[in-house]
Amino acid sequence: MPLIQVNVIKDVFTPGQKTEIIAKLTDAMVAVEGENMRPVTWCVIHEVASGDWGIAGNALTTADVHALAAGGGA
């Protein structure tokens, strides 16, 4: 039974986007392991509080991620 764990910053993704992440990651796993494994492929999204995620020594916030997604810098 595969378990896919995804860590994201809280409030970056909408519920619909999280549903899409789960579906597409499951599809990717099933493409490798076979369709019979779909019913036992688990996907869990963990949300990390804004500012509790760091990259390059700097805290990353929800606003930073939204700015990156919009094409701006963090």
PDB file of N, H, CA, C and O in Angstrom:
ATOM      1  N   MET A   1       0.822  -1.179   0.000  1.00  0.00           N
ATOM      2  CA  MET A   1       0.000   0.000   0.000  1.00  0.00           C
ATOM      3  C   MET A   1       0.867   1.242   0.000  1.00  0.00           C
ATOM      4  O   MET A   1       1.482   1.562   1.017  1.00  0.00           O
ATOM      5  N   PRO A   2       0.929   1.944  -1.109  1.00  0.00           N
ATOM      6  CA  PRO A   2       1.698   3.180  -1.130  1.00  0.00           C
ATOM      7  C   PRO A   2       1.007   4.300  -0.360  1.00  0.00           C
ATOM      8  O   PRO A   2      -0.219   4.409  -0.347  1.00  0.00           O
ATOM      9  N   LEU A   3       1.822   5.120   0.275  1.00  0.00           N
ATOM     10  H   LEU A   3       2.818   5.031   0.265  1.00  0.00           H
ATOM     11  CA  LEU A   3       1.340   6.307   0.971  1.00  0.00           C
ATOM     12  C   LEU A   3       2.113   7.498   0.422  1.00  0.00           C
ATOM     13  O   LEU A   3       3.331   7.584   0.577  1.00  0.00           O
ATOM     14  N   ILE A   4       1.403   8.408  -0.216  1.00  0.00           N
ATOM     15  H   ILE A   4       0.413   8.339  -0.342  1.00  0.00           H
ATOM     16  CA  ILE A   4       1.994   9.625  -0.756  1.00  0.00           C
ATOM     17  C   ILE A   4       1.723  10.739   0.243  1.00  0.00           C
ATOM     18  O   ILE A   4       0.569  11.002   0.580  1.00  0.00           O
ATOM     19  N   GLN A   5       2.779  11.397   0.722  1.00  0.00           N
ATOM     20  H   GLN A   5       3.717  11.182   0.449  1.00  0.00           H
ATOM     21  CA  GLN A   5       2.610  12.504   1.655  1.00  0.00           C
ATOM     22  C   GLN A   5       3.111  13.784   1.003  1.00  0.00           C
ATOM     23  O   GLN A   5       4.216  13.836   0.463  1.00  0.00           O
ATOM     24  N   VAL A   6       2.280  14.808   1.064  1.00  0.00           N
ATOM     25  H   VAL A   6       1.382  14.765   1.503  1.00  0.00           H
ATOM     26  CA  VAL A   6       2.594  16.086   0.443  1.00  0.00           C
ATOM     27  C   VAL A   6       2.548  17.166   1.522  1.00  0.00           C
ATOM     28  O   VAL A   6       1.570  17.262   2.262  1.00  0.00           O
ATOM     29  N   ASN A   7       3.588  17.968   1.611  1.00  0.00           N
ATOM     30  H   ASN A   7       4.383  17.890   1.009  1.00  0.00           H
ATOM     31  CA  ASN A   7       3.621  19.089   2.547  1.00  0.00           C
ATOM     32  C   ASN A   7       3.463  20.383   1.760  1.00  0.00           C
ATOM     33  O   ASN A   7       4.191  20.636   0.800  1.00  0.00           O
ATOM     34  N   VAL A   8       2.501  21.196   2.181  1.00  0.00           N
ATOM     35  H   VAL A   8       1.910  20.990   2.961  1.00  0.00           H
ATOM     36  CA  VAL A   8       2.267  22.489   1.544  1.00  0.00           C
ATOM     37  C   VAL A   8       2.074  23.537   2.634  1.00  0.00           C
ATOM     38  O   VAL A   8       1.775  23.205   3.781  1.00  0.00           O
ATOM     39  N   ILE A   9       2.247  24.791   2.271  1.00  0.00           N
ATOM     40  H   ILE A   9       2.490  25.061   1.340  1.00  0.00           H
ATOM     41  CA  ILE A   9       2.002  25.872   3.217  1.00  0.00           C
ATOM     42  C   ILE A   9       0.498  26.122   3.293  1.00  0.00           C
ATOM     43  O   ILE A   9      -0.182  26.184   2.269  1.00  0.00           O
ATOM     44  N   LYS A  10      -0.010  26.263   4.503  1.00  0.00           N
ATOM     45  H   LYS A  10       0.542  26.213   5.335  1.00  0.00           H
ATOM     46  CA  LYS A  10      -1.441  26.447   4.745  1.00  0.00           C
ATOM     47  C   LYS A  10      -1.981  27.655   3.973  1.00  0.00           C
ATOM     48  O   LYS A  10      -1.341  28.703   3.888  1.00  0.00           O
ATOM     49  N   ASP A  11      -3.152  27.472   3.428  1.00  0.00           N
ATOM     50  H   ASP A  11      -3.671  26.621   3.497  1.00  0.00           H
ATOM     51  CA  ASP A  11      -3.905  28.499   2.707  1.00  0.00           C
ATOM     52  C   ASP A  11      -3.306  28.894   1.358  1.00  0.00           C
ATOM     53  O   ASP A  11      -3.656  29.936   0.804  1.00  0.00           O
ATOM     54  N   VAL A  12      -2.410  28.071   0.831  1.00  0.00           N
ATOM     55  H   VAL A  12      -2.126  27.224   1.281  1.00  0.00           H
ATOM     56  CA  VAL A  12      -1.903  28.326  -0.520  1.00  0.00           C
ATOM     57  C   VAL A  12      -2.838  27.688  -1.544  1.00  0.00           C
ATOM     58  O   VAL A  12      -3.156  28.306  -2.561  1.00  0.00           O
ATOM     59  N   PHE A  13      -3.275  26.472  -1.287  1.00  0.00           N
ATOM     60  H   PHE A  13      -3.016  25.971  -0.461  1.00  0.00           H
ATOM     61  CA  PHE A  13      -4.119  25.743  -2.233  1.00  0.00           C
ATOM     62  C   PHE A  13      -5.567  25.723  -1.757  1.00  0.00           C
ATOM     63  O   PHE A  13      -5.842  25.592  -0.565  1.00  0.00           O
ATOM     64  N   THR A  14      -6.475  25.854  -2.697  1.00  0.00           N
ATOM     65  H   THR A  14      -6.252  25.961  -3.666  1.00  0.00           H
ATOM     66  CA  THR A  14      -7.902  25.769  -2.397  1.00  0.00           C
ATOM     67  C   THR A  14      -8.274  24.296  -2.181  1.00  0.00           C
ATOM     68  O   THR A  14      -7.519  23.402  -2.562  1.00  0.00           O
ATOM     69  N   PRO A  15      -9.439  24.045  -1.570  1.00  0.00           N
ATOM     70  CA  PRO A  15      -9.882  22.653  -1.456  1.00  0.00           C
ATOM     71  C   PRO A  15      -9.945  21.945  -2.809  1.00  0.00           C
ATOM     72  O   PRO A  15      -9.591  20.771  -2.912  1.00  0.00           O
ATOM     73  N   GLY A  16     -10.387  22.645  -3.829  1.00  0.00           N
ATOM     74  H   GLY A  16     -10.675  23.599  -3.745  1.00  0.00           H
ATOM     75  CA  GLY A  16     -10.435  22.051  -5.166  1.00  0.00           C
ATOM     76  C   GLY A  16      -9.062  21.690  -5.703  1.00  0.00           C
ATOM     77  O   GLY A  16      -8.890  20.644  -6.329  1.00  0.00           O
ATOM     78  N   GLN A  17      -8.087  22.550  -5.462  1.00  0.00           N
ATOM     79  H   GLN A  17      -8.227  23.400  -4.954  1.00  0.00           H
ATOM     80  CA  GLN A  17      -6.726  22.261  -5.909  1.00  0.00           C
ATOM     81  C   GLN A  17      -6.141  21.072  -5.148  1.00  0.00           C
ATOM     82  O   GLN A  17      -5.418  20.258  -5.722  1.00  0.00           O
ATOM     83  N   LYS A  18      -6.452  20.973  -3.866  1.00  0.00           N
ATOM     84  H   LYS A  18      -7.039  21.634  -3.399  1.00  0.00           H
ATOM     85  CA  LYS A  18      -5.963  19.834  -3.087  1.00  0.00           C
ATOM     86  C   LYS A  18      -6.585  18.529  -3.584  1.00  0.00           C
ATOM     87  O   LYS A  18      -5.917  17.497  -3.630  1.00  0.00           O
ATOM     88  N   THR A  19      -7.861  18.578  -3.953  1.00  0.00           N
ATOM     89  H   THR A  19      -8.405  19.417  -3.916  1.00  0.00           H
ATOM     90  CA  THR A  19      -8.513  17.411  -4.536  1.00  0.00           C
ATOM     91  C   THR A  19      -7.819  17.006  -5.837  1.00  0.00           C
ATOM     92  O   THR A  19      -7.612  15.821  -6.098  1.00  0.00           O
ATOM     93  N   GLU A  20      -7.466  17.997  -6.642  1.00  0.00           N
ATOM     94  H   GLU A  20      -7.635  18.959  -6.430  1.00  0.00           H
ATOM     95  CA  GLU A  20      -6.770  17.733  -7.904  1.00  0.00           C
ATOM     96  C   GLU A  20      -5.377  17.156  -7.658  1.00  0.00           C
ATOM     97  O   GLU A  20      -4.958  16.241  -8.367  1.00  0.00           O
ATOM     98  N   ILE A  21      -4.662  17.670  -6.678  1.00  0.00           N
ATOM     99  H   ILE A  21      -5.002  18.414  -6.102  1.00  0.00           H
ATOM    100  CA  ILE A  21      -3.338  17.140  -6.324  1.00  0.00           C
ATOM    101  C   ILE A  21      -3.459  15.665  -5.956  1.00  0.00           C
ATOM    102  O   ILE A  21      -2.684  14.835  -6.432  1.00  0.00           O
ATOM    103  N   ILE A  22      -4.435  15.343  -5.107  1.00  0.00           N
ATOM    104  H   ILE A  22      -5.064  16.017  -4.721  1.00  0.00           H
ATOM    105  CA  ILE A  22      -4.631  13.954  -4.680  1.00  0.00           C
ATOM    106  C   ILE A  22      -4.924  13.063  -5.889  1.00  0.00           C
ATOM    107  O   ILE A  22      -4.333  11.993  -6.029  1.00  0.00           O
ATOM    108  N   ALA A  23      -5.825  13.498  -6.752  1.00  0.00           N
ATOM    109  H   ALA A  23      -6.305  14.368  -6.638  1.00  0.00           H
ATOM    110  CA  ALA A  23      -6.199  12.696  -7.922  1.00  0.00           C
ATOM    111  C   ALA A  23      -5.017  12.488  -8.862  1.00  0.00           C
ATOM    112  O   ALA A  23      -4.786  11.374  -9.333  1.00  0.00           O
ATOM    113  N   LYS A  24      -4.272  13.549  -9.136  1.00  0.00           N
ATOM    114  H   LYS A  24      -4.460  14.454  -8.753  1.00  0.00           H
ATOM    115  CA  LYS A  24      -3.173  13.435 -10.102  1.00  0.00           C
ATOM    116  C   LYS A  24      -1.988  12.651  -9.546  1.00  0.00           C
ATOM    117  O   LYS A  24      -1.336  11.909 -10.282  1.00  0.00           O
ATOM    118  N   LEU A  25      -1.707  12.807  -8.264  1.00  0.00           N
ATOM    119  H   LEU A  25      -2.236  13.409  -7.666  1.00  0.00           H
ATOM    120  CA  LEU A  25      -0.624  12.010  -7.676  1.00  0.00           C
ATOM    121  C   LEU A  25      -1.002  10.535  -7.625  1.00  0.00           C
ATOM    122  O   LEU A  25      -0.160   9.664  -7.843  1.00  0.00           O
ATOM    123  N   THR A  26      -2.265  10.258  -7.339  1.00  0.00           N
ATOM    124  H   THR A  26      -2.949  10.965  -7.162  1.00  0.00           H
ATOM    125  CA  THR A  26      -2.733   8.873  -7.366  1.00  0.00           C
ATOM    126  C   THR A  26      -2.616   8.309  -8.772  1.00  0.00           C
ATOM    127  O   THR A  26      -2.150   7.183  -8.948  1.00  0.00           O
ATOM    128  N   ASP A  27      -3.031   9.070  -9.774  1.00  0.00           N
ATOM    129  H   ASP A  27      -3.409   9.985  -9.631  1.00  0.00           H
ATOM    130  CA  ASP A  27      -2.912   8.633 -11.166  1.00  0.00           C
ATOM    131  C   ASP A  27      -1.460   8.343 -11.527  1.00  0.00           C
ATOM    132  O   ASP A  27      -1.177   7.351 -12.199  1.00  0.00           O
ATOM    133  N   ALA A  28      -0.537   9.198 -11.085  1.00  0.00           N
ATOM    134  H   ALA A  28      -0.767  10.003 -10.539  1.00  0.00           H
ATOM    135  CA  ALA A  28       0.884   8.988 -11.383  1.00  0.00           C
ATOM    136  C   ALA A  28       1.387   7.701 -10.748  1.00  0.00           C
ATOM    137  O   ALA A  28       2.123   6.944 -11.381  1.00  0.00           O
ATOM    138  N   MET A  29       1.001   7.452  -9.521  1.00  0.00           N
ATOM    139  H   MET A  29       0.404   8.067  -9.007  1.00  0.00           H
ATOM    140  CA  MET A  29       1.439   6.237  -8.838  1.00  0.00           C
ATOM    141  C   MET A  29       0.873   4.996  -9.510  1.00  0.00           C
ATOM    142  O   MET A  29       1.580   4.007  -9.702  1.00  0.00           O
ATOM    143  N   VAL A  30      -0.400   5.052  -9.865  1.00  0.00           N
ATOM    144  H   VAL A  30      -0.974   5.855  -9.709  1.00  0.00           H
ATOM    145  CA  VAL A  30      -1.058   3.925 -10.517  1.00  0.00           C
ATOM    146  C   VAL A  30      -0.431   3.655 -11.892  1.00  0.00           C
ATOM    147  O   VAL A  30      -0.368   2.505 -12.325  1.00  0.00           O
ATOM    148  N   ALA A  31       0.029   4.696 -12.572  1.00  0.00           N
ATOM    149  H   ALA A  31      -0.022   5.630 -12.221  1.00  0.00           H
ATOM    150  CA  ALA A  31       0.698   4.518 -13.862  1.00  0.00           C
ATOM    151  C   ALA A  31       1.961   3.672 -13.717  1.00  0.00           C
ATOM    152  O   ALA A  31       2.361   2.978 -14.652  1.00  0.00           O
ATOM    153  N   VAL A  32       2.577   3.732 -12.560  1.00  0.00           N
ATOM    154  H   VAL A  32       2.253   4.295 -11.800  1.00  0.00           H
ATOM    155  CA  VAL A  32       3.798   2.959 -12.297  1.00  0.00           C
ATOM    156  C   VAL A  32       3.462   1.573 -11.760  1.00  0.00           C
ATOM    157  O   VAL A  32       4.025   0.576 -12.212  1.00  0.00           O
ATOM    158  N   GLU A  33       2.550   1.508 -10.803  1.00  0.00           N
ATOM    159  H   GLU A  33       2.093   2.318 -10.436  1.00  0.00           H
ATOM    160  CA  GLU A  33       2.322   0.254 -10.086  1.00  0.00           C
ATOM    161  C   GLU A  33       1.165  -0.582 -10.612  1.00  0.00           C
ATOM    162  O   GLU A  33       1.058  -1.761 -10.273  1.00  0.00           O
ATOM    163  N   GLY A  34       0.297   0.000 -11.432  1.00  0.00           N
ATOM    164  H   GLY A  34       0.384   0.957 -11.707  1.00  0.00           H
ATOM    165  CA  GLY A  34      -0.818  -0.751 -12.001  1.00  0.00           C
ATOM    166  C   GLY A  34      -2.150  -0.354 -11.391  1.00  0.00           C
ATOM    167  O   GLY A  34      -2.232   0.030 -10.224  1.00  0.00           O
ATOM    168  N   GLU A  35      -3.184  -0.455 -12.202  1.00  0.00           N
ATOM    169  H   GLU A  35      -3.117  -0.767 -13.150  1.00  0.00           H
ATOM    170  CA  GLU A  35      -4.529  -0.015 -11.816  1.00  0.00           C
ATOM    171  C   GLU A  35      -5.065  -0.755 -10.591  1.00  0.00           C
ATOM    172  O   GLU A  35      -5.835  -0.184  -9.819  1.00  0.00           O
ATOM    173  N   ASN A  36      -4.676  -1.997 -10.405  1.00  0.00           N
ATOM    174  H   ASN A  36      -4.050  -2.461 -11.032  1.00  0.00           H
ATOM    175  CA  ASN A  36      -5.174  -2.760  -9.258  1.00  0.00           C
ATOM    176  C   ASN A  36      -4.767  -2.152  -7.922  1.00  0.00           C
ATOM    177  O   ASN A  36      -5.356  -2.485  -6.894  1.00  0.00           O
ATOM    178  N   MET A  37      -3.780  -1.273  -7.915  1.00  0.00           N
ATOM    179  H   MET A  37      -3.301  -1.002  -8.750  1.00  0.00           H
ATOM    180  CA  MET A  37      -3.316  -0.662  -6.681  1.00  0.00           C
ATOM    181  C   MET A  37      -4.054   0.637  -6.338  1.00  0.00           C
ATOM    182  O   MET A  37      -3.867   1.183  -5.250  1.00  0.00           O
ATOM    183  N   ARG A  38      -4.890   1.134  -7.255  1.00  0.00           N
ATOM    184  H   ARG A  38      -5.042   0.690  -8.138  1.00  0.00           H
ATOM    185  CA  ARG A  38      -5.608   2.397  -6.998  1.00  0.00           C
ATOM    186  C   ARG A  38      -6.392   2.373  -5.673  1.00  0.00           C
ATOM    187  O   ARG A  38      -6.310   3.332  -4.906  1.00  0.00           O
ATOM    188  N   PRO A  39      -7.146   1.305  -5.389  1.00  0.00           N
ATOM    189  CA  PRO A  39      -7.948   1.328  -4.158  1.00  0.00           C
ATOM    190  C   PRO A  39      -7.124   1.363  -2.866  1.00  0.00           C
ATOM    191  O   PRO A  39      -7.660   1.678  -1.803  1.00  0.00           O
ATOM    192  N   VAL A  40      -5.858   1.049  -2.945  1.00  0.00           N
ATOM    193  H   VAL A  40      -5.423   0.793  -3.808  1.00  0.00           H
ATOM    194  CA  VAL A  40      -5.029   1.026  -1.734  1.00  0.00           C
ATOM    195  C   VAL A  40      -3.907   2.060  -1.785  1.00  0.00           C
ATOM    196  O   VAL A  40      -2.957   1.987  -1.004  1.00  0.00           O
ATOM    197  N   THR A  41      -4.013   3.016  -2.695  1.00  0.00           N
ATOM    198  H   THR A  41      -4.784   3.076  -3.329  1.00  0.00           H
ATOM    199  CA  THR A  41      -3.030   4.099  -2.780  1.00  0.00           C
ATOM    200  C   THR A  41      -3.567   5.281  -1.982  1.00  0.00           C
ATOM    201  O   THR A  41      -4.609   5.849  -2.308  1.00  0.00           O
ATOM    202  N   TRP A  42      -2.836   5.637  -0.934  1.00  0.00           N
ATOM    203  H   TRP A  42      -1.990   5.176  -0.670  1.00  0.00           H
ATOM    204  CA  TRP A  42      -3.239   6.707  -0.023  1.00  0.00           C
ATOM    205  C   TRP A  42      -2.475   7.971  -0.357  1.00  0.00           C
ATOM    206  O   TRP A  42      -1.310   7.909  -0.750  1.00  0.00           O
ATOM    207  N   CYS A  43      -3.114   9.110  -0.205  1.00  0.00           N
ATOM    208  H   CYS A  43      -4.060   9.160   0.114  1.00  0.00           H
ATOM    209  CA  CYS A  43      -2.464  10.404  -0.396  1.00  0.00           C
ATOM    210  C   CYS A  43      -2.916  11.326   0.728  1.00  0.00           C
ATOM    211  O   CYS A  43      -4.113  11.518   0.944  1.00  0.00           O
ATOM    212  N   VAL A  44      -1.946  11.897   1.443  1.00  0.00           N
ATOM    213  H   VAL A  44      -0.973  11.741   1.268  1.00  0.00           H
ATOM    214  CA  VAL A  44      -2.244  12.772   2.574  1.00  0.00           C
ATOM    215  C   VAL A  44      -1.572  14.121   2.331  1.00  0.00           C
ATOM    216  O   VAL A  44      -0.384  14.181   2.015  1.00  0.00           O
ATOM    217  N   ILE A  45      -2.328  15.188   2.478  1.00  0.00           N
ATOM    218  H   ILE A  45      -3.293  15.140   2.735  1.00  0.00           H
ATOM    219  CA  ILE A  45      -1.767  16.529   2.356  1.00  0.00           C
ATOM    220  C   ILE A  45      -1.626  17.111   3.763  1.00  0.00           C
ATOM    221  O   ILE A  45      -2.603  17.227   4.502  1.00  0.00           O
ATOM    222  N   HIS A  46      -0.405  17.469   4.114  1.00  0.00           N
ATOM    223  H   HIS A  46       0.389  17.375   3.513  1.00  0.00           H
ATOM    224  CA  HIS A  46      -0.116  18.098   5.399  1.00  0.00           C
ATOM    225  C   HIS A  46       0.070  19.594   5.149  1.00  0.00           C
ATOM    226  O   HIS A  46       0.840  19.986   4.273  1.00  0.00           O
ATOM    227  N   GLU A  47      -0.620  20.415   5.903  1.00  0.00           N
ATOM    228  H   GLU A  47      -1.246  20.097   6.616  1.00  0.00           H
ATOM    229  CA  GLU A  47      -0.469  21.863   5.768  1.00  0.00           C
ATOM    230  C   GLU A  47       0.411  22.393   6.897  1.00  0.00           C
ATOM    231  O   GLU A  47       0.164  22.138   8.076  1.00  0.00           O
ATOM    232  N   VAL A  48       1.439  23.132   6.506  1.00  0.00           N
ATOM    233  H   VAL A  48       1.640  23.338   5.548  1.00  0.00           H
ATOM    234  CA  VAL A  48       2.383  23.733   7.435  1.00  0.00           C
ATOM    235  C   VAL A  48       1.993  25.200   7.597  1.00  0.00           C
ATOM    236  O   VAL A  48       1.673  25.872   6.616  1.00  0.00           O
ATOM    237  N   ALA A  49       2.018  25.687   8.811  1.00  0.00           N
ATOM    238  H   ALA A  49       2.278  25.141   9.607  1.00  0.00           H
ATOM    239  CA  ALA A  49       1.630  27.080   9.070  1.00  0.00           C
ATOM    240  C   ALA A  49       2.524  28.049   8.291  1.00  0.00           C
ATOM    241  O   ALA A  49       3.719  27.809   8.114  1.00  0.00           O
ATOM    242  N   SER A  50       1.929  29.132   7.838  1.00  0.00           N
ATOM    243  H   SER A  50       0.959  29.328   7.982  1.00  0.00           H
ATOM    244  CA  SER A  50       2.665  30.180   7.140  1.00  0.00           C
ATOM    245  C   SER A  50       3.815  30.670   8.023  1.00  0.00           C
ATOM    246  O   SER A  50       3.613  30.999   9.192  1.00  0.00           O
ATOM    247  N   GLY A  51       5.000  30.715   7.463  1.00  0.00           N
ATOM    248  H   GLY A  51       5.164  30.448   6.514  1.00  0.00           H
ATOM    249  CA  GLY A  51       6.176  31.161   8.200  1.00  0.00           C
ATOM    250  C   GLY A  51       6.928  30.035   8.884  1.00  0.00           C
ATOM    251  O   GLY A  51       8.050  30.236   9.349  1.00  0.00           O
ATOM    252  N   ASP A  52       6.318  28.830   8.956  1.00  0.00           N
ATOM    253  H   ASP A  52       5.406  28.667   8.579  1.00  0.00           H
ATOM    254  CA  ASP A  52       6.983  27.677   9.577  1.00  0.00           C
ATOM    255  C   ASP A  52       7.727  26.824   8.559  1.00  0.00           C
ATOM    256  O   ASP A  52       8.195  25.734   8.887  1.00  0.00           O
ATOM    257  N   TRP A  53       7.838  27.298   7.360  1.00  0.00           N
ATOM    258  H   TRP A  53       7.458  28.184   7.094  1.00  0.00           H
ATOM    259  CA  TRP A  53       8.511  26.590   6.271  1.00  0.00           C
ATOM    260  C   TRP A  53       9.657  27.482   5.843  1.00  0.00           C
ATOM    261  O   TRP A  53       9.452  28.669   5.587  1.00  0.00           O
ATOM    262  N   GLY A  54      10.851  26.939   5.761  1.00  0.00           N
ATOM    263  H   GLY A  54      11.017  25.975   5.969  1.00  0.00           H
ATOM    264  CA  GLY A  54      11.991  27.758   5.382  1.00  0.00           C
ATOM    265  C   GLY A  54      12.675  27.248   4.135  1.00  0.00           C
ATOM    266  O   GLY A  54      12.699  26.048   3.864  1.00  0.00           O
ATOM    267  N   ILE A  55      13.230  28.178   3.383  1.00  0.00           N
ATOM    268  H   ILE A  55      13.211  29.153   3.603  1.00  0.00           H
ATOM    269  CA  ILE A  55      14.025  27.845   2.206  1.00  0.00           C
ATOM    270  C   ILE A  55      15.184  28.835   2.135  1.00  0.00           C
ATOM    271  O   ILE A  55      14.999  30.044   2.276  1.00  0.00           O
ATOM    272  N   ALA A  56      16.349  28.312   1.921  1.00  0.00           N
ATOM    273  H   ALA A  56      16.499  27.330   1.807  1.00  0.00           H
ATOM    274  CA  ALA A  56      17.560  29.133   1.832  1.00  0.00           C
ATOM    275  C   ALA A  56      17.763  29.987   3.081  1.00  0.00           C
ATOM    276  O   ALA A  56      18.287  31.098   3.005  1.00  0.00           O
ATOM    277  N   GLY A  57      17.344  29.457   4.229  1.00  0.00           N
ATOM    278  H   GLY A  57      16.918  28.555   4.290  1.00  0.00           H
ATOM    279  CA  GLY A  57      17.529  30.167   5.477  1.00  0.00           C
ATOM    280  C   GLY A  57      16.484  31.224   5.778  1.00  0.00           C
ATOM    281  O   GLY A  57      16.612  31.961   6.756  1.00  0.00           O
ATOM    282  N   ASN A  58      15.451  31.306   4.949  1.00  0.00           N
ATOM    283  H   ASN A  58      15.347  30.707   4.155  1.00  0.00           H
ATOM    284  CA  ASN A  58      14.409  32.318   5.133  1.00  0.00           C
ATOM    285  C   ASN A  58      13.048  31.655   5.307  1.00  0.00           C
ATOM    286  O   ASN A  58      12.737  30.670   4.637  1.00  0.00           O
ATOM    287  N   ALA A  59      12.235  32.205   6.220  1.00  0.00           N
ATOM    288  H   ALA A  59      12.487  33.004   6.765  1.00  0.00           H
ATOM    289  CA  ALA A  59      10.869  31.714   6.392  1.00  0.00           C
ATOM    290  C   ALA A  59      10.054  32.062   5.152  1.00  0.00           C
ATOM    291  O   ALA A  59      10.178  33.153   4.595  1.00  0.00           O
ATOM    292  N   LEU A  60       9.222  31.120   4.732  1.00  0.00           N
ATOM    293  H   LEU A  60       9.121  30.234   5.184  1.00  0.00           H
ATOM    294  CA  LEU A  60       8.373  31.316   3.558  1.00  0.00           C
ATOM    295  C   LEU A  60       6.930  31.400   4.047  1.00  0.00           C
ATOM    296  O   LEU A  60       6.481  30.560   4.827  1.00  0.00           O
ATOM    297  N   THR A  61       6.214  32.412   3.589  1.00  0.00           N
ATOM    298  H   THR A  61       6.579  33.094   2.956  1.00  0.00           H
ATOM    299  CA  THR A  61       4.836  32.622   4.024  1.00  0.00           C
ATOM    300  C   THR A  61       3.861  32.328   2.885  1.00  0.00           C
ATOM    301  O   THR A  61       4.246  32.178   1.725  1.00  0.00           O
ATOM    302  N   THR A  62       2.609  32.254   3.254  1.00  0.00           N
ATOM    303  H   THR A  62       2.296  32.376   4.196  1.00  0.00           H
ATOM    304  CA  THR A  62       1.549  32.079   2.266  1.00  0.00           C
ATOM    305  C   THR A  62       1.614  33.195   1.222  1.00  0.00           C
ATOM    306  O   THR A  62       1.484  32.935   0.026  1.00  0.00           O
ATOM    307  N   ALA A  63       1.813  34.427   1.668  1.00  0.00           N
ATOM    308  H   ALA A  63       1.919  34.638   2.639  1.00  0.00           H
ATOM    309  CA  ALA A  63       1.892  35.568   0.745  1.00  0.00           C
ATOM    310  C   ALA A  63       3.074  35.415  -0.211  1.00  0.00           C
ATOM    311  O   ALA A  63       2.968  35.759  -1.388  1.00  0.00           O
ATOM    312  N   ASP A  64       4.193  34.904   0.287  1.00  0.00           N
ATOM    313  H   ASP A  64       4.279  34.625   1.243  1.00  0.00           H
ATOM    314  CA  ASP A  64       5.359  34.682  -0.572  1.00  0.00           C
ATOM    315  C   ASP A  64       5.036  33.692  -1.685  1.00  0.00           C
ATOM    316  O   ASP A  64       5.408  33.906  -2.839  1.00  0.00           O
ATOM    317  N   VAL A  65       4.348  32.615  -1.340  1.00  0.00           N
ATOM    318  H   VAL A  65       4.046  32.441  -0.403  1.00  0.00           H
ATOM    319  CA  VAL A  65       4.021  31.601  -2.340  1.00  0.00           C
ATOM    320  C   VAL A  65       3.038  32.159  -3.366  1.00  0.00           C
ATOM    321  O   VAL A  65       3.177  31.897  -4.561  1.00  0.00           O
ATOM    322  N   HIS A  66       2.053  32.921  -2.914  1.00  0.00           N
ATOM    323  H   HIS A  66       1.940  33.134  -1.944  1.00  0.00           H
ATOM    324  CA  HIS A  66       1.114  33.541  -3.854  1.00  0.00           C
ATOM    325  C   HIS A  66       1.851  34.506  -4.789  1.00  0.00           C
ATOM    326  O   HIS A  66       1.526  34.579  -5.974  1.00  0.00           O
ATOM    327  N   ALA A  67       2.833  35.243  -4.276  1.00  0.00           N
ATOM    328  H   ALA A  67       3.098  35.184  -3.313  1.00  0.00           H
ATOM    329  CA  ALA A  67       3.614  36.160  -5.116  1.00  0.00           C
ATOM    330  C   ALA A  67       4.424  35.378  -6.143  1.00  0.00           C
ATOM    331  O   ALA A  67       4.504  35.780  -7.304  1.00  0.00           O
ATOM    332  N   LEU A  68       5.028  34.257  -5.726  1.00  0.00           N
ATOM    333  H   LEU A  68       4.962  33.930  -4.783  1.00  0.00           H
ATOM    334  CA  LEU A  68       5.781  33.413  -6.660  1.00  0.00           C
ATOM    335  C   LEU A  68       4.862  32.878  -7.759  1.00  0.00           C
ATOM    336  O   LEU A  68       5.218  32.900  -8.937  1.00  0.00           O
ATOM    337  N   ALA A  69       3.688  32.399  -7.370  1.00  0.00           N
ATOM    338  H   ALA A  69       3.399  32.380  -6.413  1.00  0.00           H
ATOM    339  CA  ALA A  69       2.744  31.849  -8.343  1.00  0.00           C
ATOM    340  C   ALA A  69       2.272  32.896  -9.337  1.00  0.00           C
ATOM    341  O   ALA A  69       1.961  32.577 -10.484  1.00  0.00           O
ATOM    342  N   ALA A  70       2.218  34.146  -8.897  1.00  0.00           N
ATOM    343  H   ALA A  70       2.470  34.406  -7.964  1.00  0.00           H
ATOM    344  CA  ALA A  70       1.789  35.243  -9.773  1.00  0.00           C
ATOM    345  C   ALA A  70       2.921  35.764 -10.646  1.00  0.00           C
ATOM    346  O   ALA A  70       2.716  36.634 -11.493  1.00  0.00           O
ATOM    347  N   GLY A  71       4.117  35.225 -10.432  1.00  0.00           N
ATOM    348  H   GLY A  71       4.283  34.518  -9.744  1.00  0.00           H
ATOM    349  CA  GLY A  71       5.252  35.644 -11.250  1.00  0.00           C
ATOM    350  C   GLY A  71       6.151  36.647 -10.581  1.00  0.00           C
ATOM    351  O   GLY A  71       7.105  37.121 -11.197  1.00  0.00           O
ATOM    352  N   GLY A  72       5.877  36.986  -9.336  1.00  0.00           N
ATOM    353  H   GLY A  72       5.101  36.601  -8.836  1.00  0.00           H
ATOM    354  CA  GLY A  72       6.725  37.921  -8.601  1.00  0.00           C
ATOM    355  C   GLY A  72       7.723  37.161  -7.735  1.00  0.00           C
ATOM    356  O   GLY A  72       7.677  35.933  -7.658  1.00  0.00           O
ATOM    357  N   GLY A  73       8.599  37.872  -7.103  1.00  0.00           N
ATOM    358  H   GLY A  73       8.637  38.870  -7.165  1.00  0.00           H
ATOM    359  CA  GLY A  73       9.579  37.265  -6.223  1.00  0.00           C
ATOM    360  C   GLY A  73       9.036  37.119  -4.820  1.00  0.00           C
ATOM    361  O   GLY A  73       8.047  37.744  -4.439  1.00  0.00           O
ATOM    362  N   ALA A  74       9.719  36.266  -4.057  1.00  0.00           N
ATOM    363  H   ALA A  74      10.523  35.758  -4.366  1.00  0.00           H
ATOM    364  CA  ALA A  74       9.295  36.071  -2.665  1.00  0.00           C
ATOM    365  C   ALA A  74      10.052  37.013  -1.753  1.00  0.00           C
ATOM    366  O   ALA A  74       9.838  37.003  -0.541  1.00  0.00           O
TER     367      ALA A  74
END
